[in-house]
């Protein structure tokens, strides 16, 4: 019985796909083990969003070789699709599989006999037209369910369309069946994920269904307590979606909405499909209907042509917006993107300083958001996440809560009142009505 270990770099979508591929191995009789448990086979799922992703891939391969000198190492994921030849030349790599091939890994490499020279299975990205249903099962509390893949947008900084192909989706019927299957397990929360989730509905190149139709159906799935939307473009986040989430039974008040820049000049250079005014409108609409909704924002600093003034415009814009936290990305040049050819590159030192400023702003925003929620009562889904005698979980609106550890709390929804912000930034809670927190 061969032992196989998996390592995932990058996004939640990659996690859901790794998890699905690992189940295929288990069905074929392979034994899934930890990375350090001298596996016979390593599968490394890569990302290509930043320059660092490439370095990380090299490092993971070196570690794998050190742990199991004779193991078979296969590389999959976005970086594998973009640079198959380059990866095949990394010492120790045995196979590289592109976007169309990764789900057929077990069949394509059956036997896993190390070749003289790395084998590359990577067809042109235009051939990645199939949708492969994927969901993660590594965590009892929540599952990442892939509903959409690929992207038809051509933002000037992004390689994802080159790495994952054009936009395509599962059908609502299939997703419902998968959600019902997940509902038979212990999982209480499903996070909907995709490359461009709001673009859901494209099958065989035609728009068959819409995202609003999907979430309306999912809201009725018995056995799942919560659905969360992982990320949605501002131009695709319609009034109808916001209004539905505000009254839904199971969809939680939490949106993650990529902004990328608060300067309209930079948004145009990035080839984003909206201006900052639309973003302001989306936030106002959400907050009018759901005052305690959590809003997360993606933002890129140091894009070519971003002057100090442009950056300060972004900073001011975010500072004044009623948002809850930021995911800050420092721009890094990616081959074969328009942005890489642009003039007025921002010095790395300047990029780092801007990133630091926004990280501080993010901490400030999160703290202010947590403070707005103190004294209120929420249901918290406690996870198997324990440190220093405390157990952690999240409210529906994504406040991270800590309570005294009690094994009975794991994977349970409990009503608690938020009392104070702890030194580590989590929120302390006390029982709202039950005897669970009797130690208080």
TAFEN-V137877 format. One record per residue. N is the residue number from 1. RES is the residue in one letter. SS is DSSP state (helix for helix, strand for strand, loop for the rest). Layout:
# TAFEN-V137877
n = (N N)
res = (RES RES)
ss = (SS SS)
This chain:
# TAFEN-V137877
n = (1 2 3 4 5 6 7 8 9 10 11 12 13 14 15 16 17 18 19 20 21 22 23 24 25 26 27 28 29 30 31 32 33 34 35 36 37 38 39 40 41 42 43 44 45 46 47 48 49 50 51 52 53 54 55 56 57 58 59 60 61 62 63 64 65 66 67 68 69 70 71 72 73 74 75 76 77 78 79 80 81 82 83 84 85 86 87 88 89 90 91 92 93 94 95 96 97 98 99 100 101 102 103 104 105 106 107 108 109 110 111 112 113 114 115 116 117 118 119 120 121 122 123 124 125 126 127 128 129 130 131 132 133 134 135 136 137 138 139 140 141 142 143 144 145 146 147 148 149 150 151 152 153 154 155 156 157 158 159 160 161 162 163 164 165 166 167 168 169 170 171 172 173 174 175 176 177 178 179 180 181 182 183 184 185 186 187 188 189 190 191 192 193 194 195 196 197 198 199 200 201 202 203 204 205 206 207 208 209 210 211 212 213 214 215 216 217 218 219 220 221 222 223 224 225 226 227 228 229 230 231 232 233 234 235 236 237 238 239 240 241 242 243 244 245 246 247 248 249 250 251 252 253 254 255 256 257 258 259 260 261 262 263 264 265 266 267 268 269 270 271 272 273 274 275 276 277 278 279 280 281 282 283 284 285 286 287 288 289 290 291 292 293 294 295 296 297 298 299 300 301 302 303 304 305 306 307 308 309 310 311 312 313 314 315 316 317 318 319 320 321 322 323 324 325 326 327 328 329 330 331 332 333 334 335 336 337 338 339 340 341 342 343 344 345 346 347 348 349 350 351 352 353 354 355 356 357 358 359 360 361 362 363 364 365 366 367 368 369 370 371 372 373 374 375 376 377 378 379 380 381 382 383 384 385 386 387 388 389 390 391 392 393 394 395 396 397 398 399 400 401 402 403 404 405 406 407 408 409 410 411 412 413 414 415 416 417 418 419 420 421 422 423 424 425 426 427 428 429 430 431 432 433 434 435 436 437 438 439 440)
res = (X X X X X X X X X X X X X X X X X X X X X X X X X X X X X X X X X X X X X X X X X X X X X X X X X X X X X X X X X X X X X X X X X X X X X X X X X X X X X X X X X X X X X X X X X X X X X X X X X X X X X X X X X X X X X X X X X X X X X X X X X X X X X X X X X X X X X X X X X X X X X X X X X X X X X X X X X X X X X X X X X X X X X X X X X X X X X X X X X X X X X X X X X X X X X X X X X X X X X X X X X X X X X X X X X X X X X X X X X X X X X X X X X X X X X X X X X X X X X X X X X X X X X X X X X X X X X X X X X X X X X X X X X X X X X X X X X X X X X X X X X X X X X X X X X X X X X X X X X X X X X X X X X X X X X X X X X X X X X X X X X X X X X X X X X X X X X X X X X X X X X X X X X X X X X X X X X X X X X X X X X X X X X X X X X X X X X X X X X X X X X X X X X X X X X X X X X X X X X X X X X X X X X X X X X X X X X X X X X X X X X X X X X X X X X X X X X X X X X X X X)
ss = (loop loop strand strand strand strand strand strand loop loop loop helix helix helix helix helix helix helix helix helix helix helix helix helix helix helix helix loop loop loop strand strand loop loop loop loop loop loop loop loop strand strand strand strand strand strand loop loop loop loop helix helix helix helix helix helix helix helix helix helix helix helix helix helix helix helix helix loop loop loop loop strand strand strand strand strand strand helix helix helix helix helix loop helix helix helix helix helix loop loop loop loop loop loop strand strand strand loop loop loop loop helix helix helix helix helix helix helix loop loop loop loop loop loop loop loop loop loop strand strand strand loop loop loop helix helix helix loop loop loop loop loop loop loop strand loop loop loop loop loop loop strand strand strand strand strand loop strand strand loop loop loop loop loop loop loop loop loop loop helix helix helix helix helix loop loop loop strand strand loop loop helix helix helix helix helix helix helix helix helix helix helix helix loop loop loop loop loop strand strand strand strand strand loop loop loop helix helix helix loop loop strand strand loop loop strand strand loop loop loop helix helix helix helix helix helix helix helix loop loop loop loop loop loop loop strand strand strand strand loop loop loop loop loop loop loop loop loop helix helix helix helix helix helix helix helix helix loop loop loop strand loop loop strand strand strand strand strand strand strand loop loop loop helix helix helix helix helix helix helix loop loop loop loop loop helix helix helix helix helix helix helix helix helix helix helix helix helix helix loop loop loop loop strand strand strand strand strand strand strand strand loop loop loop loop loop loop helix helix helix helix helix helix helix helix helix helix helix helix helix loop loop loop loop strand strand strand strand strand strand loop loop loop loop loop loop loop helix helix helix helix loop loop loop loop loop loop helix helix helix helix helix helix helix helix helix helix helix helix helix helix helix helix helix helix helix helix helix helix helix helix helix helix loop loop loop strand strand strand strand strand strand strand strand strand strand strand loop loop strand strand strand strand strand strand loop loop loop loop strand strand strand strand strand loop loop helix helix helix loop loop loop strand strand strand strand strand strand strand strand strand loop loop loop loop loop strand strand strand strand strand loop loop loop loop loop loop loop loop loop)
